[in-house]
Amino acid sequence: MLNEFLEKHYKESMSEEQGIKLAVRCLLEVVEHGAKNIDIGILSKGKKLRKMSEEKVTELAELIQKQEKDGDDDGARSWGA
C-alpha cells in the first residue's frame, strides 16, 4: 500500500520540502491518531540527522489534511521546513 502510494506520487525532481511532505502524507495513510504518532528524521547528504519538531509535524499534517479536503493535494503550497 505505501509502496504504491510513493510510486504514484514521487517525482525525482522533488525538493527536500516536497519529499518530507510526501513522506508525511504517506504515513498519515496508515498511522492512527495523525501527527502525534509520527516522528520525522531528515538525513541529507553531508549533514547530520535532524529531527523535525512535533509542532512542525503537526503543522504539516494539518496543512496536508486541509489541502486534501480542499482537493489541493499536489503539494504546491509551502509549509516551511
mmJSON file of the N, C-alpha and C atoms, coordinates in Angstrom:
{"data_MODEL":{"atom_site":{
"group_PDB":["ATOM","ATOM","ATOM","ATOM","ATOM","ATOM","ATOM","ATOM","ATOM","ATOM","ATOM","ATOM","ATOM","ATOM","ATOM","ATOM","ATOM","ATOM","ATOM","ATOM","ATOM","ATOM","ATOM","ATOM","ATOM","ATOM","ATOM","ATOM","ATOM","ATOM","ATOM","ATOM","ATOM","ATOM","ATOM","ATOM","ATOM","ATOM","ATOM","ATOM","ATOM","ATOM","ATOM","ATOM","ATOM","ATOM","ATOM","ATOM","ATOM","ATOM","ATOM","ATOM","ATOM","ATOM","ATOM","ATOM","ATOM","ATOM","ATOM","ATOM","ATOM","ATOM","ATOM","ATOM","ATOM","ATOM","ATOM","ATOM","ATOM","ATOM","ATOM","ATOM","ATOM","ATOM","ATOM","ATOM","ATOM","ATOM","ATOM","ATOM","ATOM","ATOM","ATOM","ATOM","ATOM","ATOM","ATOM","ATOM","ATOM","ATOM","ATOM","ATOM","ATOM","ATOM","ATOM","ATOM","ATOM","ATOM","ATOM","ATOM","ATOM","ATOM","ATOM","ATOM","ATOM","ATOM","ATOM","ATOM","ATOM","ATOM","ATOM","ATOM","ATOM","ATOM","ATOM","ATOM","ATOM","ATOM","ATOM","ATOM","ATOM","ATOM","ATOM","ATOM","ATOM","ATOM","ATOM","ATOM","ATOM","ATOM","ATOM","ATOM","ATOM","ATOM","ATOM","ATOM","ATOM","ATOM","ATOM","ATOM","ATOM","ATOM","ATOM","ATOM","ATOM","ATOM","ATOM","ATOM","ATOM","ATOM","ATOM","ATOM","ATOM","ATOM","ATOM","ATOM","ATOM","ATOM","ATOM","ATOM","ATOM","ATOM","ATOM","ATOM","ATOM","ATOM","ATOM","ATOM","ATOM","ATOM","ATOM","ATOM","ATOM","ATOM","ATOM","ATOM","ATOM","ATOM","ATOM","ATOM","ATOM","ATOM","ATOM","ATOM","ATOM","ATOM","ATOM","ATOM","ATOM","ATOM","ATOM","ATOM","ATOM","ATOM","ATOM","ATOM","ATOM","ATOM","ATOM","ATOM","ATOM","ATOM","ATOM","ATOM","ATOM","ATOM","ATOM","ATOM","ATOM","ATOM","ATOM","ATOM","ATOM","ATOM","ATOM","ATOM","ATOM","ATOM","ATOM","ATOM","ATOM","ATOM","ATOM","ATOM","ATOM","ATOM","ATOM","ATOM","ATOM","ATOM","ATOM","ATOM","ATOM","ATOM","ATOM","ATOM","ATOM","ATOM","ATOM","ATOM","ATOM","ATOM","ATOM"],
"id":[1,2,3,4,5,6,7,8,9,10,11,12,13,14,15,16,17,18,19,20,21,22,23,24,25,26,27,28,29,30,31,32,33,34,35,36,37,38,39,40,41,42,43,44,45,46,47,48,49,50,51,52,53,54,55,56,57,58,59,60,61,62,63,64,65,66,67,68,69,70,71,72,73,74,75,76,77,78,79,80,81,82,83,84,85,86,87,88,89,90,91,92,93,94,95,96,97,98,99,100,101,102,103,104,105,106,107,108,109,110,111,112,113,114,115,116,117,118,119,120,121,122,123,124,125,126,127,128,129,130,131,132,133,134,135,136,137,138,139,140,141,142,143,144,145,146,147,148,149,150,151,152,153,154,155,156,157,158,159,160,161,162,163,164,165,166,167,168,169,170,171,172,173,174,175,176,177,178,179,180,181,182,183,184,185,186,187,188,189,190,191,192,193,194,195,196,197,198,199,200,201,202,203,204,205,206,207,208,209,210,211,212,213,214,215,216,217,218,219,220,221,222,223,224,225,226,227,228,229,230,231,232,233,234,235,236,237,238,239,240,241,242,243],
"type_symbol":["N","C","C","N","C","C","N","C","C","N","C","C","N","C","C","N","C","C","N","C","C","N","C","C","N","C","C","N","C","C","N","C","C","N","C","C","N","C","C","N","C","C","N","C","C","N","C","C","N","C","C","N","C","C","N","C","C","N","C","C","N","C","C","N","C","C","N","C","C","N","C","C","N","C","C","N","C","C","N","C","C","N","C","C","N","C","C","N","C","C","N","C","C","N","C","C","N","C","C","N","C","C","N","C","C","N","C","C","N","C","C","N","C","C","N","C","C","N","C","C","N","C","C","N","C","C","N","C","C","N","C","C","N","C","C","N","C","C","N","C","C","N","C","C","N","C","C","N","C","C","N","C","C","N","C","C","N","C","C","N","C","C","N","C","C","N","C","C","N","C","C","N","C","C","N","C","C","N","C","C","N","C","C","N","C","C","N","C","C","N","C","C","N","C","C","N","C","C","N","C","C","N","C","C","N","C","C","N","C","C","N","C","C","N","C","C","N","C","C","N","C","C","N","C","C","N","C","C","N","C","C","N","C","C","N","C","C","N","C","C","N","C","C"],
"label_atom_id":["N","CA","C","N","CA","C","N","CA","C","N","CA","C","N","CA","C","N","CA","C","N","CA","C","N","CA","C","N","CA","C","N","CA","C","N","CA","C","N","CA","C","N","CA","C","N","CA","C","N","CA","C","N","CA","C","N","CA","C","N","CA","C","N","CA","C","N","CA","C","N","CA","C","N","CA","C","N","CA","C","N","CA","C","N","CA","C","N","CA","C","N","CA","C","N","CA","C","N","CA","C","N","CA","C","N","CA","C","N","CA","C","N","CA","C","N","CA","C","N","CA","C","N","CA","C","N","CA","C","N","CA","C","N","CA","C","N","CA","C","N","CA","C","N","CA","C","N","CA","C","N","CA","C","N","CA","C","N","CA","C","N","CA","C","N","CA","C","N","CA","C","N","CA","C","N","CA","C","N","CA","C","N","CA","C","N","CA","C","N","CA","C","N","CA","C","N","CA","C","N","CA","C","N","CA","C","N","CA","C","N","CA","C","N","CA","C","N","CA","C","N","CA","C","N","CA","C","N","CA","C","N","CA","C","N","CA","C","N","CA","C","N","CA","C","N","CA","C","N","CA","C","N","CA","C","N","CA","C","N","CA","C","N","CA","C","N","CA","C","N","CA","C","N","CA","C","N","CA","C","N","CA","C"],
"label_alt_id":[null,null,null,null,null,null,null,null,null,null,null,null,null,null,null,null,null,null,null,null,null,null,null,null,null,null,null,null,null,null,null,null,null,null,null,null,null,null,null,null,null,null,null,null,null,null,null,null,null,null,null,null,null,null,null,null,null,null,null,null,null,null,null,null,null,null,null,null,null,null,null,null,null,null,null,null,null,null,null,null,null,null,null,null,null,null,null,null,null,null,null,null,null,null,null,null,null,null,null,null,null,null,null,null,null,null,null,null,null,null,null,null,null,null,null,null,null,null,null,null,null,null,null,null,null,null,null,null,null,null,null,null,null,null,null,null,null,null,null,null,null,null,null,null,null,null,null,null,null,null,null,null,null,null,null,null,null,null,null,null,null,null,null,null,null,null,null,null,null,null,null,null,null,null,null,null,null,null,null,null,null,null,null,null,null,null,null,null,null,null,null,null,null,null,null,null,null,null,null,null,null,null,null,null,null,null,null,null,null,null,null,null,null,null,null,null,null,null,null,null,null,null,null,null,null,null,null,null,null,null,null,null,null,null,null,null,null,null,null,null,null,null,null],
"label_comp_id":["MET","MET","MET","LEU","LEU","LEU","ASN","ASN","ASN","GLU","GLU","GLU","PHE","PHE","PHE","LEU","LEU","LEU","GLU","GLU","GLU","LYS","LYS","LYS","HIS","HIS","HIS","TYR","TYR","TYR","LYS","LYS","LYS","GLU","GLU","GLU","SER","SER","SER","MET","MET","MET","SER","SER","SER","GLU","GLU","GLU","GLU","GLU","GLU","GLN","GLN","GLN","GLY","GLY","GLY","ILE","ILE","ILE","LYS","LYS","LYS","LEU","LEU","LEU","ALA","ALA","ALA","VAL","VAL","VAL","ARG","ARG","ARG","CYS","CYS","CYS","LEU","LEU","LEU","LEU","LEU","LEU","GLU","GLU","GLU","VAL","VAL","VAL","VAL","VAL","VAL","GLU","GLU","GLU","HIS","HIS","HIS","GLY","GLY","GLY","ALA","ALA","ALA","LYS","LYS","LYS","ASN","ASN","ASN","ILE","ILE","ILE","ASP","ASP","ASP","ILE","ILE","ILE","GLY","GLY","GLY","ILE","ILE","ILE","LEU","LEU","LEU","SER","SER","SER","LYS","LYS","LYS","GLY","GLY","GLY","LYS","LYS","LYS","LYS","LYS","LYS","LEU","LEU","LEU","ARG","ARG","ARG","LYS","LYS","LYS","MET","MET","MET","SER","SER","SER","GLU","GLU","GLU","GLU","GLU","GLU","LYS","LYS","LYS","VAL","VAL","VAL","THR","THR","THR","GLU","GLU","GLU","LEU","LEU","LEU","ALA","ALA","ALA","GLU","GLU","GLU","LEU","LEU","LEU","ILE","ILE","ILE","GLN","GLN","GLN","LYS","LYS","LYS","GLN","GLN","GLN","GLU","GLU","GLU","LYS","LYS","LYS","ASP","ASP","ASP","GLY","GLY","GLY","ASP","ASP","ASP","ASP","ASP","ASP","ASP","ASP","ASP","GLY","GLY","GLY","ALA","ALA","ALA","ARG","ARG","ARG","SER","SER","SER","TRP","TRP","TRP","GLY","GLY","GLY","ALA","ALA","ALA"],
"label_asym_id":["A","A","A","A","A","A","A","A","A","A","A","A","A","A","A","A","A","A","A","A","A","A","A","A","A","A","A","A","A","A","A","A","A","A","A","A","A","A","A","A","A","A","A","A","A","A","A","A","A","A","A","A","A","A","A","A","A","A","A","A","A","A","A","A","A","A","A","A","A","A","A","A","A","A","A","A","A","A","A","A","A","A","A","A","A","A","A","A","A","A","A","A","A","A","A","A","A","A","A","A","A","A","A","A","A","A","A","A","A","A","A","A","A","A","A","A","A","A","A","A","A","A","A","A","A","A","A","A","A","A","A","A","A","A","A","A","A","A","A","A","A","A","A","A","A","A","A","A","A","A","A","A","A","A","A","A","A","A","A","A","A","A","A","A","A","A","A","A","A","A","A","A","A","A","A","A","A","A","A","A","A","A","A","A","A","A","A","A","A","A","A","A","A","A","A","A","A","A","A","A","A","A","A","A","A","A","A","A","A","A","A","A","A","A","A","A","A","A","A","A","A","A","A","A","A","A","A","A","A","A","A","A","A","A","A","A","A","A","A","A","A","A","A"],
"label_entity_id":["1","1","1","1","1","1","1","1","1","1","1","1","1","1","1","1","1","1","1","1","1","1","1","1","1","1","1","1","1","1","1","1","1","1","1","1","1","1","1","1","1","1","1","1","1","1","1","1","1","1","1","1","1","1","1","1","1","1","1","1","1","1","1","1","1","1","1","1","1","1","1","1","1","1","1","1","1","1","1","1","1","1","1","1","1","1","1","1","1","1","1","1","1","1","1","1","1","1","1","1","1","1","1","1","1","1","1","1","1","1","1","1","1","1","1","1","1","1","1","1","1","1","1","1","1","1","1","1","1","1","1","1","1","1","1","1","1","1","1","1","1","1","1","1","1","1","1","1","1","1","1","1","1","1","1","1","1","1","1","1","1","1","1","1","1","1","1","1","1","1","1","1","1","1","1","1","1","1","1","1","1","1","1","1","1","1","1","1","1","1","1","1","1","1","1","1","1","1","1","1","1","1","1","1","1","1","1","1","1","1","1","1","1","1","1","1","1","1","1","1","1","1","1","1","1","1","1","1","1","1","1","1","1","1","1","1","1","1","1","1","1","1","1"],
"label_seq_id":[1,1,1,2,2,2,3,3,3,4,4,4,5,5,5,6,6,6,7,7,7,8,8,8,9,9,9,10,10,10,11,11,11,12,12,12,13,13,13,14,14,14,15,15,15,16,16,16,17,17,17,18,18,18,19,19,19,20,20,20,21,21,21,22,22,22,23,23,23,24,24,24,25,25,25,26,26,26,27,27,27,28,28,28,29,29,29,30,30,30,31,31,31,32,32,32,33,33,33,34,34,34,35,35,35,36,36,36,37,37,37,38,38,38,39,39,39,40,40,40,41,41,41,42,42,42,43,43,43,44,44,44,45,45,45,46,46,46,47,47,47,48,48,48,49,49,49,50,50,50,51,51,51,52,52,52,53,53,53,54,54,54,55,55,55,56,56,56,57,57,57,58,58,58,59,59,59,60,60,60,61,61,61,62,62,62,63,63,63,64,64,64,65,65,65,66,66,66,67,67,67,68,68,68,69,69,69,70,70,70,71,71,71,72,72,72,73,73,73,74,74,74,75,75,75,76,76,76,77,77,77,78,78,78,79,79,79,80,80,80,81,81,81],
"pdbx_PDB_ins_code":[null,null,null,null,null,null,null,null,null,null,null,null,null,null,null,null,null,null,null,null,null,null,null,null,null,null,null,null,null,null,null,null,null,null,null,null,null,null,null,null,null,null,null,null,null,null,null,null,null,null,null,null,null,null,null,null,null,null,null,null,null,null,null,null,null,null,null,null,null,null,null,null,null,null,null,null,null,null,null,null,null,null,null,null,null,null,null,null,null,null,null,null,null,null,null,null,null,null,null,null,null,null,null,null,null,null,null,null,null,null,null,null,null,null,null,null,null,null,null,null,null,null,null,null,null,null,null,null,null,null,null,null,null,null,null,null,null,null,null,null,null,null,null,null,null,null,null,null,null,null,null,null,null,null,null,null,null,null,null,null,null,null,null,null,null,null,null,null,null,null,null,null,null,null,null,null,null,null,null,null,null,null,null,null,null,null,null,null,null,null,null,null,null,null,null,null,null,null,null,null,null,null,null,null,null,null,null,null,null,null,null,null,null,null,null,null,null,null,null,null,null,null,null,null,null,null,null,null,null,null,null,null,null,null,null,null,null,null,null,null,null,null,null],
"Cartn_x":[0.824,0.0,0.875,1.841,2.694,3.599,4.109,4.943,4.176,2.928,2.102,1.871,1.607,1.382,2.622,3.789,5.033,5.344,5.137,5.383,4.487,3.263,2.306,2.653,3.141,3.298,4.735,5.721,7.119,7.553,8.301,8.907,10.381,11.235,12.674,13.106,12.342,12.693,12.188,11.651,11.107,12.194,11.793,12.684,12.655,13.559,13.562,12.218,11.714,10.43,9.305,9.266,8.229,8.37,9.598,9.834,9.366,9.627,9.173,7.653,7.063,5.605,5.014,5.624,5.149,5.257,6.366,6.544,5.465,5.161,4.114,2.753,2.479,1.206,1.078,2.151,2.173,1.897,2.59,2.409,1.002,0.425,-0.933,-1.956,-1.607,-2.499,-2.612,-1.592,-1.568,-1.453,-1.103,-0.894,-2.195,-2.537,-3.729,-3.436,-4.417,-4.352,-3.424,-3.195,-2.495,-1.085,-0.741,0.64,1.242,0.433,1.03,1.751,1.545,2.246,3.306,3.705,4.696,5.931,7.093,8.377,9.085,9.643,10.326,11.791,12.67,14.097,14.512,15.32,15.732,17.243,17.629,19.039,19.394,20.257,20.709,22.181,22.569,23.97,24.888,25.888,26.861,26.402,25.214,24.688,24.325,24.212,23.802,22.293,21.863,20.438,19.785,18.669,17.914,16.493,15.962,14.606,13.662,12.575,11.568,10.803,10.55,9.836,8.403,7.871,6.485,5.531,5.818,4.973,4.977,6.168,6.269,5.539,5.664,4.979,3.476,2.986,1.554,1.092,1.874,1.544,1.461,2.432,2.458,1.293,1.008,-0.107,-1.427,-1.603,-2.835,-2.938,-1.827,-1.824,-2.189,-1.602,-1.879,-3.354,-3.886,-5.288,-6.209,-5.869,-6.67,-6.595,-5.4,-5.243,-6.015,-5.966,-6.705,-8.206,-8.66,-10.086,-10.501,-9.599,-9.881,-9.611,-9.102,-8.8,-7.485,-6.628,-5.324,-4.227,-4.094,-3.115,-1.869,-1.595,-0.414,0.868,0.75,1.946,2.451,1.634,2.09,2.342,1.555,1.732,2.884,3.615,4.782,4.362,5.136,4.865,6.071,7.185,8.368,9.121,9.77,10.575,11.571],
"Cartn_y":[-1.193,0.0,1.267,1.334,2.52,2.619,1.479,1.492,2.038,1.605,2.084,3.583,4.05,5.478,6.271,5.809,6.516,6.46,5.302,5.186,6.126,6.301,7.156,8.643,9.041,10.465,10.975,10.092,10.53,11.058,12.159,12.719,12.947,12.555,12.671,14.125,15.047,16.464,17.141,16.38,16.961,17.647,18.734,19.389,18.594,18.928,18.262,18.474,19.698,20.03,19.173,19.039,18.224,16.746,16.269,14.884,14.61,15.548,15.402,15.4,16.299,16.376,15.077,14.514,13.245,12.135,12.109,11.082,11.199,12.418,12.612,12.221,12.599,12.186,10.674,10.004,8.549,7.964,8.48,7.979,8.252,9.38,9.693,8.682,7.996,6.982,5.757,5.515,4.277,4.469,5.657,5.882,6.34,5.697,6.101,7.367,8.199,9.42,10.477,10.433,11.504,11.786,13.058,13.504,13.183,13.02,12.796,11.449,10.575,9.292,9.223,10.372,10.414,11.176,10.569,11.233,11.27,12.422,12.585,12.937,12.145,12.436,12.754,13.787,14.228,14.037,13.227,12.947,13.428,14.411,14.964,14.651,14.494,14.183,15.248,14.784,15.692,16.43,16.106,16.795,15.767,16.238,15.378,15.169,14.069,13.778,14.853,15.375,16.336,15.809,16.067,15.622,16.804,16.579,17.616,17.731,18.945,19.147,18.626,18.251,17.771,18.835,20.098,21.198,21.278,21.132,21.182,20.003,18.812,17.641,17.858,18.37,18.639,19.69,20.759,21.824,21.273,20.464,19.886,18.925,18.089,17.144,17.883,18.96,19.753,20.397,20.91,21.501,20.451,19.267,18.188,17.806,17.649,17.264,18.342,19.623,20.719,20.716,20.539,20.529,19.368,18.208,17.06,17.313,17.938,18.274,19.27,20.23,21.259,20.775,19.538,18.997,19.483,20.023,20.545,19.701,18.455,17.565,17.374,18.332,18.203,18.695,19.238,19.678,21.038,21.832,23.115,24.141,24.121,25.125,24.749,25.757,25.559,25.58,24.926,24.912,25.327,25.478,25.999,24.993,24.038,23.036,23.764],
"Cartn_z":[0.0,0.0,0.0,0.911,0.969,-0.246,-0.706,-1.914,-3.094,-3.247,-4.354,-4.241,-3.029,-2.803,-3.211,-2.75,-3.071,-4.564,-5.184,-6.625,-7.414,-6.96,-7.661,-7.509,-6.348,-6.05,-6.083,-6.039,-6.013,-7.372,-7.335,-8.541,-8.228,-9.131,-8.911,-8.727,-9.259,-9.182,-7.91,-6.966,-5.734,-4.914,-4.271,-3.316,-2.011,-1.107,0.204,0.9,0.846,1.476,0.899,-0.416,-1.052,-0.676,-0.562,-0.167,1.253,2.16,3.548,3.589,2.836,2.798,2.258,1.234,0.682,1.72,2.456,3.492,4.563,4.973,5.989,5.428,4.184,3.548,3.554,3.222,3.167,4.553,5.559,6.919,7.453,7.077,7.525,7.013,5.924,5.371,6.283,7.1,7.884,9.392,9.849,11.271,11.925,13.022,13.754,14.553,14.717,15.526,14.945,13.659,12.964,13.421,13.403,13.567,14.921,15.945,17.261,17.355,16.398,16.367,15.27,14.757,13.676,14.144,13.971,14.184,12.84,12.505,11.227,11.472,10.899,10.902,9.478,9.322,7.996,7.881,6.914,6.684,5.284,5.22,3.947,3.766,2.525,2.21,2.799,3.553,4.126,5.367,5.877,7.056,8.122,9.348,10.444,10.396,10.981,11.105,11.954,11.469,12.261,12.447,13.596,13.909,13.776,13.067,12.917,14.235,14.669,15.925,15.81,16.951,16.999,16.459,16.758,16.288,14.76,14.152,12.687,12.046,12.646,12.101,12.167,13.294,13.449,12.451,12.306,11.357,9.929,9.574,8.234,8.023,9.009,8.892,8.733,9.478,9.364,7.984,7.464,6.125,5.076,5.183,4.23,4.276,5.48,5.606,5.048,5.264,4.708,3.184,2.641,1.192,0.564,1.203,0.665,0.716,1.795,1.924,0.838,0.554,-0.451,-1.876,-2.01,-3.334,-3.896,-3.058,-3.485,-2.853,-3.301,-2.681,-3.537,-4.411,-5.274,-4.622,-3.411,-2.704,-3.119,-3.783,-4.302,-3.212,-2.155,-1.113,-0.187,0.191,1.051,2.506,3.351,4.791,5.596,4.965,5.641,6.475,5.817,6.539,7.331],
"occupancy":[1.0,1.0,1.0,1.0,1.0,1.0,1.0,1.0,1.0,1.0,1.0,1.0,1.0,1.0,1.0,1.0,1.0,1.0,1.0,1.0,1.0,1.0,1.0,1.0,1.0,1.0,1.0,1.0,1.0,1.0,1.0,1.0,1.0,1.0,1.0,1.0,1.0,1.0,1.0,1.0,1.0,1.0,1.0,1.0,1.0,1.0,1.0,1.0,1.0,1.0,1.0,1.0,1.0,1.0,1.0,1.0,1.0,1.0,1.0,1.0,1.0,1.0,1.0,1.0,1.0,1.0,1.0,1.0,1.0,1.0,1.0,1.0,1.0,1.0,1.0,1.0,1.0,1.0,1.0,1.0,1.0,1.0,1.0,1.0,1.0,1.0,1.0,1.0,1.0,1.0,1.0,1.0,1.0,1.0,1.0,1.0,1.0,1.0,1.0,1.0,1.0,1.0,1.0,1.0,1.0,1.0,1.0,1.0,1.0,1.0,1.0,1.0,1.0,1.0,1.0,1.0,1.0,1.0,1.0,1.0,1.0,1.0,1.0,1.0,1.0,1.0,1.0,1.0,1.0,1.0,1.0,1.0,1.0,1.0,1.0,1.0,1.0,1.0,1.0,1.0,1.0,1.0,1.0,1.0,1.0,1.0,1.0,1.0,1.0,1.0,1.0,1.0,1.0,1.0,1.0,1.0,1.0,1.0,1.0,1.0,1.0,1.0,1.0,1.0,1.0,1.0,1.0,1.0,1.0,1.0,1.0,1.0,1.0,1.0,1.0,1.0,1.0,1.0,1.0,1.0,1.0,1.0,1.0,1.0,1.0,1.0,1.0,1.0,1.0,1.0,1.0,1.0,1.0,1.0,1.0,1.0,1.0,1.0,1.0,1.0,1.0,1.0,1.0,1.0,1.0,1.0,1.0,1.0,1.0,1.0,1.0,1.0,1.0,1.0,1.0,1.0,1.0,1.0,1.0,1.0,1.0,1.0,1.0,1.0,1.0,1.0,1.0,1.0,1.0,1.0,1.0,1.0,1.0,1.0,1.0,1.0,1.0,1.0,1.0,1.0,1.0,1.0,1.0],
"B_iso_or_equiv":[0.0,0.0,0.0,0.0,0.0,0.0,0.0,0.0,0.0,0.0,0.0,0.0,0.0,0.0,0.0,0.0,0.0,0.0,0.0,0.0,0.0,0.0,0.0,0.0,0.0,0.0,0.0,0.0,0.0,0.0,0.0,0.0,0.0,0.0,0.0,0.0,0.0,0.0,0.0,0.0,0.0,0.0,0.0,0.0,0.0,0.0,0.0,0.0,0.0,0.0,0.0,0.0,0.0,0.0,0.0,0.0,0.0,0.0,0.0,0.0,0.0,0.0,0.0,0.0,0.0,0.0,0.0,0.0,0.0,0.0,0.0,0.0,0.0,0.0,0.0,0.0,0.0,0.0,0.0,0.0,0.0,0.0,0.0,0.0,0.0,0.0,0.0,0.0,0.0,0.0,0.0,0.0,0.0,0.0,0.0,0.0,0.0,0.0,0.0,0.0,0.0,0.0,0.0,0.0,0.0,0.0,0.0,0.0,0.0,0.0,0.0,0.0,0.0,0.0,0.0,0.0,0.0,0.0,0.0,0.0,0.0,0.0,0.0,0.0,0.0,0.0,0.0,0.0,0.0,0.0,0.0,0.0,0.0,0.0,0.0,0.0,0.0,0.0,0.0,0.0,0.0,0.0,0.0,0.0,0.0,0.0,0.0,0.0,0.0,0.0,0.0,0.0,0.0,0.0,0.0,0.0,0.0,0.0,0.0,0.0,0.0,0.0,0.0,0.0,0.0,0.0,0.0,0.0,0.0,0.0,0.0,0.0,0.0,0.0,0.0,0.0,0.0,0.0,0.0,0.0,0.0,0.0,0.0,0.0,0.0,0.0,0.0,0.0,0.0,0.0,0.0,0.0,0.0,0.0,0.0,0.0,0.0,0.0,0.0,0.0,0.0,0.0,0.0,0.0,0.0,0.0,0.0,0.0,0.0,0.0,0.0,0.0,0.0,0.0,0.0,0.0,0.0,0.0,0.0,0.0,0.0,0.0,0.0,0.0,0.0,0.0,0.0,0.0,0.0,0.0,0.0,0.0,0.0,0.0,0.0,0.0,0.0,0.0,0.0,0.0,0.0,0.0,0.0],
"pdbx_formal_charge":[null,null,null,null,null,null,null,null,null,null,null,null,null,null,null,null,null,null,null,null,null,null,null,null,null,null,null,null,null,null,null,null,null,null,null,null,null,null,null,null,null,null,null,null,null,null,null,null,null,null,null,null,null,null,null,null,null,null,null,null,null,null,null,null,null,null,null,null,null,null,null,null,null,null,null,null,null,null,null,null,null,null,null,null,null,null,null,null,null,null,null,null,null,null,null,null,null,null,null,null,null,null,null,null,null,null,null,null,null,null,null,null,null,null,null,null,null,null,null,null,null,null,null,null,null,null,null,null,null,null,null,null,null,null,null,null,null,null,null,null,null,null,null,null,null,null,null,null,null,null,null,null,null,null,null,null,null,null,null,null,null,null,null,null,null,null,null,null,null,null,null,null,null,null,null,null,null,null,null,null,null,null,null,null,null,null,null,null,null,null,null,null,null,null,null,null,null,null,null,null,null,null,null,null,null,null,null,null,null,null,null,null,null,null,null,null,null,null,null,null,null,null,null,null,null,null,null,null,null,null,null,null,null,null,null,null,null,null,null,null,null,null,null],
"auth_seq_id":[1,1,1,2,2,2,3,3,3,4,4,4,5,5,5,6,6,6,7,7,7,8,8,8,9,9,9,10,10,10,11,11,11,12,12,12,13,13,13,14,14,14,15,15,15,16,16,16,17,17,17,18,18,18,19,19,19,20,20,20,21,21,21,22,22,22,23,23,23,24,24,24,25,25,25,26,26,26,27,27,27,28,28,28,29,29,29,30,30,30,31,31,31,32,32,32,33,33,33,34,34,34,35,35,35,36,36,36,37,37,37,38,38,38,39,39,39,40,40,40,41,41,41,42,42,42,43,43,43,44,44,44,45,45,45,46,46,46,47,47,47,48,48,48,49,49,49,50,50,50,51,51,51,52,52,52,53,53,53,54,54,54,55,55,55,56,56,56,57,57,57,58,58,58,59,59,59,60,60,60,61,61,61,62,62,62,63,63,63,64,64,64,65,65,65,66,66,66,67,67,67,68,68,68,69,69,69,70,70,70,71,71,71,72,72,72,73,73,73,74,74,74,75,75,75,76,76,76,77,77,77,78,78,78,79,79,79,80,80,80,81,81,81],
"auth_comp_id":["MET","MET","MET","LEU","LEU","LEU","ASN","ASN","ASN","GLU","GLU","GLU","PHE","PHE","PHE","LEU","LEU","LEU","GLU","GLU","GLU","LYS","LYS","LYS","HIS","HIS","HIS","TYR","TYR","TYR","LYS","LYS","LYS","GLU","GLU","GLU","SER","SER","SER","MET","MET","MET","SER","SER","SER","GLU","GLU","GLU","GLU","GLU","GLU","GLN","GLN","GLN","GLY","GLY","GLY","ILE","ILE","ILE","LYS","LYS","LYS","LEU","LEU","LEU","ALA","ALA","ALA","VAL","VAL","VAL","ARG","ARG","ARG","CYS","CYS","CYS","LEU","LEU","LEU","LEU","LEU","LEU","GLU","GLU","GLU","VAL","VAL","VAL","VAL","VAL","VAL","GLU","GLU","GLU","HIS","HIS","HIS","GLY","GLY","GLY","ALA","ALA","ALA","LYS","LYS","LYS","ASN","ASN","ASN","ILE","ILE","ILE","ASP","ASP","ASP","ILE","ILE","ILE","GLY","GLY","GLY","ILE","ILE","ILE","LEU","LEU","LEU","SER","SER","SER","LYS","LYS","LYS","GLY","GLY","GLY","LYS","LYS","LYS","LYS","LYS","LYS","LEU","LEU","LEU","ARG","ARG","ARG","LYS","LYS","LYS","MET","MET","MET","SER","SER","SER","GLU","GLU","GLU","GLU","GLU","GLU","LYS","LYS","LYS","VAL","VAL","VAL","THR","THR","THR","GLU","GLU","GLU","LEU","LEU","LEU","ALA","ALA","ALA","GLU","GLU","GLU","LEU","LEU","LEU","ILE","ILE","ILE","GLN","GLN","GLN","LYS","LYS","LYS","GLN","GLN","GLN","GLU","GLU","GLU","LYS","LYS","LYS","ASP","ASP","ASP","GLY","GLY","GLY","ASP","ASP","ASP","ASP","ASP","ASP","ASP","ASP","ASP","GLY","GLY","GLY","ALA","ALA","ALA","ARG","ARG","ARG","SER","SER","SER","TRP","TRP","TRP","GLY","GLY","GLY","ALA","ALA","ALA"],
"auth_asym_id":["A","A","A","A","A","A","A","A","A","A","A","A","A","A","A","A","A","A","A","A","A","A","A","A","A","A","A","A","A","A","A","A","A","A","A","A","A","A","A","A","A","A","A","A","A","A","A","A","A","A","A","A","A","A","A","A","A","A","A","A","A","A","A","A","A","A","A","A","A","A","A","A","A","A","A","A","A","A","A","A","A","A","A","A","A","A","A","A","A","A","A","A","A","A","A","A","A","A","A","A","A","A","A","A","A","A","A","A","A","A","A","A","A","A","A","A","A","A","A","A","A","A","A","A","A","A","A","A","A","A","A","A","A","A","A","A","A","A","A","A","A","A","A","A","A","A","A","A","A","A","A","A","A","A","A","A","A","A","A","A","A","A","A","A","A","A","A","A","A","A","A","A","A","A","A","A","A","A","A","A","A","A","A","A","A","A","A","A","A","A","A","A","A","A","A","A","A","A","A","A","A","A","A","A","A","A","A","A","A","A","A","A","A","A","A","A","A","A","A","A","A","A","A","A","A","A","A","A","A","A","A","A","A","A","A","A","A","A","A","A","A","A","A"],
"auth_atom_id":["N","CA","C","N","CA","C","N","CA","C","N","CA","C","N","CA","C","N","CA","C","N","CA","C","N","CA","C","N","CA","C","N","CA","C","N","CA","C","N","CA","C","N","CA","C","N","CA","C","N","CA","C","N","CA","C","N","CA","C","N","CA","C","N","CA","C","N","CA","C","N","CA","C","N","CA","C","N","CA","C","N","CA","C","N","CA","C","N","CA","C","N","CA","C","N","CA","C","N","CA","C","N","CA","C","N","CA","C","N","CA","C","N","CA","C","N","CA","C","N","CA","C","N","CA","C","N","CA","C","N","CA","C","N","CA","C","N","CA","C","N","CA","C","N","CA","C","N","CA","C","N","CA","C","N","CA","C","N","CA","C","N","CA","C","N","CA","C","N","CA","C","N","CA","C","N","CA","C","N","CA","C","N","CA","C","N","CA","C","N","CA","C","N","CA","C","N","CA","C","N","CA","C","N","CA","C","N","CA","C","N","CA","C","N","CA","C","N","CA","C","N","CA","C","N","CA","C","N","CA","C","N","CA","C","N","CA","C","N","CA","C","N","CA","C","N","CA","C","N","CA","C","N","CA","C","N","CA","C","N","CA","C","N","CA","C","N","CA","C","N","CA","C","N","CA","C","N","CA","C","N","CA","C"],
"pdbx_PDB_model_num":[1,1,1,1,1,1,1,1,1,1,1,1,1,1,1,1,1,1,1,1,1,1,1,1,1,1,1,1,1,1,1,1,1,1,1,1,1,1,1,1,1,1,1,1,1,1,1,1,1,1,1,1,1,1,1,1,1,1,1,1,1,1,1,1,1,1,1,1,1,1,1,1,1,1,1,1,1,1,1,1,1,1,1,1,1,1,1,1,1,1,1,1,1,1,1,1,1,1,1,1,1,1,1,1,1,1,1,1,1,1,1,1,1,1,1,1,1,1,1,1,1,1,1,1,1,1,1,1,1,1,1,1,1,1,1,1,1,1,1,1,1,1,1,1,1,1,1,1,1,1,1,1,1,1,1,1,1,1,1,1,1,1,1,1,1,1,1,1,1,1,1,1,1,1,1,1,1,1,1,1,1,1,1,1,1,1,1,1,1,1,1,1,1,1,1,1,1,1,1,1,1,1,1,1,1,1,1,1,1,1,1,1,1,1,1,1,1,1,1,1,1,1,1,1,1,1,1,1,1,1,1,1,1,1,1,1,1,1,1,1,1,1,1]
}}}
